[in-house]
């Protein structure tokens, strides 16, 4: 297990200075009025793919560490420090389940963070132990808070994004012949369900395991089927290889890139910017490498925190920022909770309303709803060769009749 600990001896002057710097919209003020408890550390554990086919997502642990460390340096939560540690599951569901059991039984965690679609099968142990589970995953099943009342998903349901994509295609692209490329797991099922809700059924829906780098045969299938609109939600190296090969053979369908991987690190850099020009994406979070938001105040603070608290981590990765934003959401709920317990924390999570978060696009905020998720706002972006540029207003999927 990787343990992320903090010095117990922080100079009073440094704490005072950090408290001033980190207060306000960051949600790090050291004096919340509502949190009570016995004064012990707040134990938070995480199971991430720190190795294996989705190791690119494992950097989220470093982002979470930086945010929790900054909160601790500012005095913690009503004087209580956050004890955070992350363990590797290599994107193996059995290892995640084993990690989760240890977190609940050995570490007595109040909150456990998990990543990705394998979490769908890893919910029972934590729910049986009545331990809050916060998932960094977009699968539709993770909204089932009735069956699994101790599980919440931080990121939006990708079915919502699929329906937004489908509505756009139906309205703006006449004679669309749609293809889909996604993972061979529940994330693809969820997104395809969203497309179907908008009346879009791909002529080809290809599912590729994480980590596959050769996609020439899949591109051949898509081209042979006459696909002129391609919806892609795949991680590196697959998405970079896919878009690079499309450019190489001069096959140019209209591209919709799923928000989890519509960033420079996952897609633009490995694919080559010239092969992403004109691509569309409904985005809900900022990309730390996107020049269009480089001066964003929250990103400036994020970069400072990463330098100070996780100097060896790669702060340019979107997954690093996602872990940081997830930690900020957890802290927001902990500050609002009347006591430090899984039940109290989850009630506060569900009750968050119009809460700022450093990860989100402008004009978006965290608001809890009956699906247990906090993020419900997207904005269409287009890649212009240099930046992801906003195209149109922010859309709230609850108000648009998609979520709920």
C-alpha positions in Angstrom: 0.0 0.0 0.0 1.2 3.5 -0.8 0.8 5.6 2.3 0.4 9.4 2.0 1.2 10.9 5.4 1.8 14.4 6.6 4.2 15.9 9.1 2.7 16.2 12.6 4.8 19.2 13.3 3.6 22.1 11.2 4.8 25.6 12.4 2.0 27.8 13.7 2.9 30.6 11.5 2.9 28.4 8.4 -0.5 27.0 9.3 -1.9 30.5 9.7 -0.5 31.6 6.4 -1.9 28.6 4.6 -5.3 29.0 6.2 -5.6 32.5 4.7 -4.4 31.3 1.3 -6.6 28.2 1.2 -9.8 29.6 2.5 -12.7 30.9 0.5 -14.0 29.0 -2.6 -11.4 26.3 -2.1 -13.4 24.9 0.8 -10.3 24.5 3.0 -11.1 26.8 5.9 -9.8 25.2 9.0 -12.8 26.1 11.2 -16.0 24.4 10.0 -18.9 24.9 12.4 -20.6 21.6 11.8 -18.1 18.8 12.0 -17.8 17.0 15.4 -16.3 13.8 16.6 -13.7 12.3 18.9 -10.8 14.2 17.4 -9.1 11.2 15.8 -7.8 11.2 12.2 -10.4 10.8 9.4 -9.5 7.6 7.7 -9.9 7.7 3.9 -8.6 4.9 1.7 -8.4 4.4 -2.1 -8.0 1.5 -4.5 -6.6 2.7 -7.8 -4.9 1.1 -10.9 -1.4 2.1 -9.9 -0.2 -0.6 -12.4 -1.8 -2.5 -15.2 -3.7 -1.5 -18.4 -5.3 1.6 -16.9 -2.3 2.9 -15.0 -2.9 6.3 -16.6 -5.9 6.7 -14.2 -3.9 5.8 -11.2 -2.4 9.3 -11.0 -5.7 10.4 -9.5 -4.3 9.2 -6.2 -1.6 11.8 -6.4 -4.1 14.6 -7.0 -6.2 13.4 -4.0 -3.1 13.3 -1.8 -2.2 16.9 -2.7 -5.6 18.2 -1.9 -5.9 16.3 1.4 -2.4 17.4 2.4 -3.3 21.0 1.7 -6.3 20.7 3.9 -4.2 19.1 6.7 -1.7 21.9 6.4 -4.4 24.4 6.9 -5.5 22.8 10.1 -7.6 19.8 8.9 -11.3 19.5 9.4 -12.1 21.1 12.8 -8.6 20.1 13.9 -8.9 16.5 12.6 -6.3 15.4 10.1 -7.1 13.3 7.1 -5.3 9.9 7.1 -5.2 9.0 3.4 -3.6 6.0 1.7 -3.9 4.3 -1.7 -3.5 0.7 -2.7 -2.9 -0.8 -6.1 -5.6 -3.0 -7.7 -4.1 -3.1 -11.2 -7.7 -2.7 -12.6 -8.4 -6.2 -11.3 -11.9 -6.5 -9.6 -10.7 -9.3 -7.3 -7.9 -7.1 -6.0 -10.2 -4.2 -5.6 -12.6 -6.3 -3.5 -9.7 -7.5 -1.4 -8.4 -3.9 -0.9 -11.9 -2.7 0.1 -12.3 -5.4 2.7 -9.0 -4.5 4.2 -9.9 -0.8 4.2 -13.1 -1.6 6.1 -11.9 -4.3 8.5 -8.3 -3.5 9.2 -8.1 0.3 8.6 -11.6 1.2 9.9 -12.0 3.6 7.0 -14.9 6.1 7.0 -14.6 6.7 3.2 -13.2 4.5 0.4 -12.5 5.8 -3.1 -12.6 3.4 -6.0 -11.9 3.8 -9.8 -13.7 2.6 -12.9 -16.1 0.0 -14.2 -14.8 -2.8 -12.0 -16.3 -1.0 -9.1 -19.7 -2.1 -10.2 -18.8 -5.6 -8.9 -16.9 -4.3 -5.9 -19.8 -2.6 -4.1 -21.1 -5.4 -1.8 -18.3 -5.6 0.8 -18.4 -1.9 1.6 -22.2 -1.7 1.6 -22.3 -4.7 3.9 -19.8 -3.0 6.2 -21.8 0.3 6.0 -18.7 2.2 4.7 -19.1 5.1 2.3 -17.8 4.2 -1.2 -17.1 7.1 -3.6 -16.5 6.0 -7.1 -14.6 7.7 -9.9 -16.7 6.1 -12.6 -19.5 6.9 -15.1 -21.3 3.5 -15.3 -25.1 3.8 -15.1 -25.3 1.1 -12.5 -23.5 3.3 -10.0 -26.6 5.5 -9.7 -28.4 2.6 -8.0 -28.3 4.1 -4.5 -31.4 2.1 -3.5 -29.7 -1.3 -3.8 -26.3 0.0 -2.7 -27.0 2.9 -0.3 -23.4 3.3 0.7 -22.1 3.8 -2.9 -22.0 7.2 -4.7 -20.4 8.1 -8.0 -18.5 11.4 -8.3 -18.4 11.7 -12.1 -21.6 11.9 -14.2 -23.5 9.0 -15.7 -22.0 8.5 -19.1 -25.5 7.6 -20.4 -26.3 11.3 -20.0 -23.4 12.3 -22.2 -24.4 9.6 -24.7 -27.9 11.2 -24.9 -26.5 14.7 -25.4 -24.3 13.3 -28.2 -27.3 11.5 -29.7 -29.4 14.6 -29.6 -26.7 16.7 -31.3 -26.2 14.1 -34.0 -30.0 13.8 -34.7 -30.4 17.6 -34.9 -27.2 18.6 -36.7 -25.9 15.8 -38.8 -28.3 14.7 -41.5 -27.8 11.1 -42.9 -25.5 10.2 -40.0 -24.1 6.7 -40.1 -22.9 6.3 -36.5 -20.1 4.1 -35.2 -19.0 3.6 -31.6 -15.7 2.5 -30.1 -15.6 1.9 -26.3 -14.3 -0.3 -23.6 -15.5 -3.9 -23.3 -17.3 -3.2 -20.0 -20.3 -1.5 -18.5 -19.1 2.0 -19.5 -19.9 1.2 -23.1 -23.3 -0.3 -22.2 -24.2 2.9 -20.4 -23.1 5.3 -23.2 -24.8 3.2 -25.8 -28.0 3.3 -23.7 -27.7 7.1 -23.8 -27.3 7.2 -27.5 -30.4 4.9 -27.9 -32.4 7.2 -25.7 -31.8 9.9 -28.3 -32.8 7.6 -31.1 -29.3 6.7 -32.2 -28.2 3.1 -32.8 -24.7 2.7 -34.2 -24.3 0.5 -37.2 -21.0 -0.7 -35.6 -20.4 -0.8 -31.8 -16.9 -2.0 -31.2 -15.7 -2.9 -27.7 -11.9 -3.0 -27.1 -10.1 -4.1 -23.9 -8.1 -1.4 -22.0 -4.5 -1.1 -23.2 -4.9 -2.3 -26.8 -2.7 -0.4 -29.2 -3.5 -1.9 -32.6 -6.9 -0.9 -33.9 -6.4 -1.2 -37.7 -8.9 -4.0 -38.1 -11.5 -2.0 -36.1 -11.0 1.1 -38.3 -11.4 -1.2 -41.4 -14.7 -2.4 -40.0 -15.9 1.2 -39.4 -14.9 2.4 -42.8 -16.5 -0.6 -44.5 -19.8 0.1 -42.7 -19.8 3.6 -44.1 -19.5 5.3 -40.7 -19.4 9.1 -41.0 -19.9 9.9 -37.3 -17.7 8.2 -34.8 -18.3 8.3 -31.1 -15.2 7.2 -29.1 -14.8 6.7 -25.4 -11.5 4.8 -25.0 -8.4 5.4 -23.0 -4.7 5.6 -24.0 -3.0 4.1 -25.9 -6.1 3.0 -27.8 -7.6 6.4 -28.6 -4.3 7.9 -29.7 -3.6 4.9 -32.0 -7.2 5.1 -33.4 -7.1 8.8 -34.2 -3.6 8.6 -35.6 -4.6 5.8 -38.0 -7.7 7.7 -39.1 -5.4 10.6 -40.1 -2.9 8.3 -41.7 -5.5 6.8 -44.1 -7.3 10.1 -44.5 -10.6 8.7 -43.1 -12.4 11.7 -41.6 -15.7 10.9 -39.9 -17.1 13.6 -37.6 -15.6 12.7 -34.2 -17.3 12.8 -30.8 -14.8 12.1 -28.1 -16.2 11.0 -24.7 -15.4 13.4 -21.9 -13.3 11.0 -19.8 -10.6 11.0 -22.5 -11.1 14.3 -24.3 -7.9 15.8 -23.0 -4.4 16.5 -24.2 -2.8 13.8 -22.2 -5.1 11.0 -23.3 -5.9 12.0 -26.8 -4.5 15.2 -28.3 -0.8 14.6 -27.7 -0.6 10.9 -28.5 -2.9 11.3 -31.6 -1.4 14.5 -32.8 -3.3 17.7 -32.7 -3.8 17.7 -36.5 -5.8 14.4 -36.1 -8.2 15.9 -33.5 -9.1 19.1 -35.3 -12.9 19.5 -35.4 -13.6 16.9 -32.8 -16.5 17.5 -30.5 -16.9 16.7 -26.9 -19.4 17.4 -24.1 -17.1 18.3 -21.3 -17.7 18.9 -17.6 -14.2 19.3 -16.3 -11.1 21.4 -17.0 -8.0 20.0 -18.8 -4.8 21.2 -17.1 -3.1 21.2 -20.5 -5.8 23.1 -22.3 -4.4 26.6 -23.2 -7.9 28.0 -23.1 -8.1 27.6 -19.3 -4.4 27.9 -18.4 -5.0 31.1 -16.3 -8.0 29.7 -14.4 -7.7 30.6 -10.8 -8.5 27.2 -9.5 -6.0 25.6 -11.8 -3.3 28.0 -10.7 -4.0 26.9 -7.1 -4.0 23.3 -8.1 -0.6 23.6 -9.7 0.8 25.2 -6.6 -0.6 22.5 -4.4 0.9 19.8 -6.6 4.3 21.4 -6.5 4.2 21.6 -2.7 2.5 18.4 -1.7 3.1 15.9 -4.6 6.2 17.3 -6.4 6.9 14.0 -8.1 3.5 13.6 -9.6 2.5 14.7 -13.1 0.2 17.7 -12.6 -0.4 18.0 -16.4 -2.6 14.8 -16.4 -6.3 15.3 -16.3 -6.7 12.2 -14.0 -4.4 13.9 -11.5 -6.7 16.9 -11.5 -9.8 14.6 -11.3 -8.4 13.1 -8.1 -7.8 16.6 -6.7 -11.4 17.6 -7.5 -12.8 14.4 -6.0 -10.9 15.1 -2.8 -12.3 18.6 -2.8 -15.8 17.2 -3.1 -15.2 14.8 -0.2 -13.9 17.6 2.0 -16.9 19.8 1.1 -19.2 17.0 2.3 -17.1 16.3 5.4 -17.3 20.0 6.4 -21.1 20.0 6.0 -21.6 16.8 8.0 -22.6 17.1 11.6 -20.3 14.3 12.6 -17.6 12.2 11.0 -19.2 8.9 10.1 -20.1 7.2 6.8 -23.8 7.8 7.2 -23.4 11.5 8.1 -20.9 12.0 5.3 -23.2 10.5 2.7 -26.2 12.6 3.8 -24.0 15.7 3.5 -22.8 14.5 0.0 -26.4 14.2 -1.2 -27.3 17.6 0.2 -24.5 19.6 -1.4 -26.0 22.4 -3.5 -24.3 24.8 -5.9 -20.9 23.9 -4.4 -17.8 25.2 -6.2 -15.2 22.6 -7.2 -11.8 23.2 -8.8 -12.3 20.5 -11.4 -15.5 21.8 -13.0 -15.9 24.0 -16.1 -17.0 27.6 -15.6 -20.6 28.1 -14.5 -20.8 24.6 -13.2 -21.2 23.5 -9.6 -21.7 20.3 -7.5 -25.4 19.6 -6.6 -26.6 16.4 -5.0 -29.6 14.6 -6.5 -31.5 11.4 -5.9 -29.1 9.5 -8.2 -26.3 10.1 -5.7 -24.2 12.0 -8.2 -23.0 15.6 -7.9 -22.1 16.6 -11.5 -24.9 17.3 -13.9 -23.6 20.1 -16.2 -21.8 19.9 -19.5 -20.7 22.2 -22.3 -20.1 21.3 -25.9 -16.4 21.9 -26.9 -14.6 21.7 -30.2 -10.9 21.2 -30.7 -9.6 24.0 -33.0 -6.1 22.7 -33.4 -4.7 24.4 -30.3 -7.4 24.3 -27.6 -10.7 22.8 -26.6 -13.0 25.8 -27.2 -16.5 26.1 -25.7 -19.3 26.0 -28.3 -22.7 27.0 -26.8 -24.1 27.3 -23.3 -23.7 25.0 -20.2 -26.4 22.4 -20.3 -27.9 20.9 -17.1 -28.9 17.3 -17.9 -31.5 17.4 -15.1 -33.2 20.5 -16.5 -32.9 19.0 -20.1 -34.9 16.0 -19.1 -32.0 13.6 -19.4 -31.1 12.9 -15.8 -33.6 12.0 -13.1 
